[in-house]
Amino acid sequence: MSLIAKDIVNKIPNLYETENQEEKICYVKLFLADSNWTWYIIEIDKSDYNTCYGLVDGFEQELGYFSLSELESISDSYGLKAELDSSFKATRLSKIKG
C-alpha cells in the first residue's frame, strides 16, 4: 500500500460497495510517467488493501480489476515506477471516460 497513503485509502469504497451505483466515482489516479497507462481506483478490497476495481486507460479504456502490488512491481522503459497523482481530486467516471 506504499503507493497510496492510508488516509486516502480509507476514503475509497470497499470492493463491490458501489456495484449498484449508476454514477461511479474515481478516487485515485495512478500513472506511469513515460507511458500512456493510467489507473483510476473506484473501489479497493479493504481486507487486503491490494485488489482494486477501476478504469484502466492504456491501449484502450476498460473497467476491471488490478492489484496495487502488481503496479508497484512494474516500471517503464526508463525504470520509472507507477506514481500517485497527488493533485487528482475525486471525479465522476463519466467525466474521465468522456
SEMARGU-853285 format. One record per residue (C-alpha): residue in three letters; x, y, z; residue number from 0. Coordinates in Angstrom, 1 decimal. Layout:
<sites>
res=ALA | xx=X | yy=Y | zz=Z | n=NUM
...
</sites>
This chain:
<sites>
res=MET | xx=0.0 | yy=0.0 | zz=0.0 | n=0
res=SER | xx=3.0 | yy=2.3 | zz=-0.3 | n=1
res=LEU | xx=1.6 | yy=3.9 | zz=-3.5 | n=2
res=ILE | xx=-1.4 | yy=5.3 | zz=-1.6 | n=3
res=ALA | xx=-1.5 | yy=6.8 | zz=1.9 | n=4
res=LYS | xx=-3.8 | yy=5.2 | zz=4.4 | n=5
res=ASP | xx=-6.0 | yy=8.3 | zz=4.8 | n=6
res=ILE | xx=-6.7 | yy=8.3 | zz=1.1 | n=7
res=VAL | xx=-7.4 | yy=4.5 | zz=1.0 | n=8
res=ASN | xx=-9.9 | yy=5.0 | zz=3.8 | n=9
res=LYS | xx=-12.0 | yy=7.3 | zz=1.6 | n=10
res=ILE | xx=-12.2 | yy=4.7 | zz=-1.2 | n=11
res=PRO | xx=-15.3 | yy=2.4 | zz=-1.0 | n=12
res=ASN | xx=-14.8 | yy=-1.3 | zz=-0.3 | n=13
res=LEU | xx=-14.8 | yy=-3.7 | zz=-3.2 | n=14
res=TYR | xx=-18.4 | yy=-4.2 | zz=-4.6 | n=15
res=GLU | xx=-19.8 | yy=-1.4 | zz=-2.4 | n=16
res=THR | xx=-20.7 | yy=0.8 | zz=-5.4 | n=17
res=GLU | xx=-21.8 | yy=-2.1 | zz=-7.6 | n=18
res=ASN | xx=-25.4 | yy=-0.8 | zz=-7.9 | n=19
res=GLN | xx=-24.5 | yy=2.9 | zz=-8.2 | n=20
res=GLU | xx=-25.2 | yy=4.4 | zz=-11.6 | n=21
res=GLU | xx=-22.6 | yy=7.1 | zz=-11.3 | n=22
res=LYS | xx=-19.3 | yy=5.8 | zz=-10.1 | n=23
res=ILE | xx=-16.5 | yy=8.0 | zz=-8.6 | n=24
res=CYS | xx=-12.8 | yy=7.6 | zz=-9.3 | n=25
res=TYR | xx=-10.9 | yy=8.4 | zz=-6.1 | n=26
res=VAL | xx=-7.3 | yy=7.8 | zz=-7.0 | n=27
res=LYS | xx=-5.3 | yy=8.2 | zz=-10.2 | n=28
res=LEU | xx=-2.0 | yy=6.2 | zz=-10.7 | n=29
res=PHE | xx=0.1 | yy=6.5 | zz=-13.8 | n=30
res=LEU | xx=3.4 | yy=5.6 | zz=-15.4 | n=31
res=ALA | xx=5.1 | yy=8.9 | zz=-16.2 | n=32
res=ASP | xx=6.7 | yy=7.9 | zz=-19.5 | n=33
res=SER | xx=3.7 | yy=6.0 | zz=-20.9 | n=34
res=ASN | xx=0.1 | yy=6.3 | zz=-21.7 | n=35
res=TRP | xx=-1.0 | yy=3.9 | zz=-18.9 | n=36
res=THR | xx=-3.3 | yy=5.3 | zz=-16.2 | n=37
res=TRP | xx=-5.3 | yy=3.5 | zz=-13.5 | n=38
res=TYR | xx=-8.2 | yy=5.1 | zz=-11.7 | n=39
res=ILE | xx=-9.4 | yy=3.4 | zz=-8.5 | n=40
res=ILE | xx=-13.2 | yy=3.2 | zz=-7.8 | n=41
res=GLU | xx=-13.1 | yy=0.5 | zz=-5.1 | n=42
res=ILE | xx=-10.5 | yy=-1.3 | zz=-3.1 | n=43
res=ASP | xx=-10.6 | yy=-4.6 | zz=-1.2 | n=44
res=LYS | xx=-10.1 | yy=-3.4 | zz=2.4 | n=45
res=SER | xx=-9.3 | yy=-7.0 | zz=3.6 | n=46
res=ASP | xx=-6.0 | yy=-6.9 | zz=1.7 | n=47
res=TYR | xx=-5.6 | yy=-3.3 | zz=0.5 | n=48
res=ASN | xx=-4.3 | yy=-4.7 | zz=-2.7 | n=49
res=THR | xx=-7.2 | yy=-5.7 | zz=-5.1 | n=50
res=CYS | xx=-8.7 | yy=-2.7 | zz=-6.8 | n=51
res=TYR | xx=-11.6 | yy=-2.1 | zz=-9.2 | n=52
res=GLY | xx=-11.5 | yy=0.8 | zz=-11.6 | n=53
res=LEU | xx=-10.8 | yy=2.2 | zz=-15.0 | n=54
res=VAL | xx=-7.6 | yy=1.2 | zz=-16.8 | n=55
res=ASP | xx=-6.6 | yy=3.5 | zz=-19.5 | n=56
res=GLY | xx=-3.8 | yy=2.0 | zz=-21.7 | n=57
res=PHE | xx=-4.2 | yy=0.6 | zz=-25.1 | n=58
res=GLU | xx=-7.9 | yy=1.1 | zz=-24.6 | n=59
res=GLN | xx=-10.1 | yy=2.1 | zz=-21.7 | n=60
res=GLU | xx=-11.7 | yy=-0.7 | zz=-19.8 | n=61
res=LEU | xx=-13.2 | yy=-1.3 | zz=-16.3 | n=62
res=GLY | xx=-11.6 | yy=-4.1 | zz=-14.4 | n=63
res=TYR | xx=-9.6 | yy=-5.4 | zz=-11.5 | n=64
res=PHE | xx=-6.0 | yy=-4.8 | zz=-10.9 | n=65
res=SER | xx=-3.6 | yy=-5.1 | zz=-7.9 | n=66
res=LEU | xx=-1.5 | yy=-2.4 | zz=-6.2 | n=67
res=SER | xx=1.3 | yy=-4.9 | zz=-5.7 | n=68
res=GLU | xx=1.4 | yy=-5.5 | zz=-9.4 | n=69
res=LEU | xx=1.5 | yy=-1.8 | zz=-10.1 | n=70
res=GLU | xx=4.3 | yy=-1.4 | zz=-7.6 | n=71
res=SER | xx=6.4 | yy=-4.0 | zz=-9.3 | n=72
res=ILE | xx=6.2 | yy=-2.7 | zz=-12.9 | n=73
res=SER | xx=8.4 | yy=0.1 | zz=-14.4 | n=74
res=ASP | xx=8.6 | yy=1.7 | zz=-17.8 | n=75
res=SER | xx=11.5 | yy=1.6 | zz=-20.3 | n=76
res=TYR | xx=13.4 | yy=4.2 | zz=-18.2 | n=77
res=GLY | xx=12.9 | yy=2.4 | zz=-14.9 | n=78
res=LEU | xx=10.2 | yy=4.8 | zz=-13.7 | n=79
res=LYS | xx=7.6 | yy=3.3 | zz=-11.4 | n=80
res=ALA | xx=3.9 | yy=3.9 | zz=-11.1 | n=81
res=GLU | xx=3.1 | yy=7.1 | zz=-9.3 | n=82
res=LEU | xx=0.2 | yy=8.6 | zz=-7.4 | n=83
res=ASP | xx=-1.2 | yy=11.8 | zz=-9.0 | n=84
res=SER | xx=-1.3 | yy=13.8 | zz=-5.8 | n=85
res=SER | xx=-3.2 | yy=16.7 | zz=-7.5 | n=86
res=PHE | xx=-6.1 | yy=14.4 | zz=-8.6 | n=87
res=LYS | xx=-9.5 | yy=15.1 | zz=-7.0 | n=88
res=ALA | xx=-12.3 | yy=12.5 | zz=-6.8 | n=89
res=THR | xx=-14.0 | yy=12.7 | zz=-10.2 | n=90
res=ARG | xx=-17.1 | yy=11.1 | zz=-11.8 | n=91
res=LEU | xx=-16.2 | yy=8.1 | zz=-14.0 | n=92
res=SER | xx=-18.3 | yy=9.5 | zz=-16.8 | n=93
res=LYS | xx=-16.2 | yy=12.7 | zz=-16.9 | n=94
res=ILE | xx=-13.0 | yy=10.7 | zz=-17.1 | n=95
res=LYS | xx=-14.3 | yy=8.4 | zz=-19.8 | n=96
res=GLY | xx=-16.0 | yy=11.4 | zz=-21.6 | n=97
</sites>
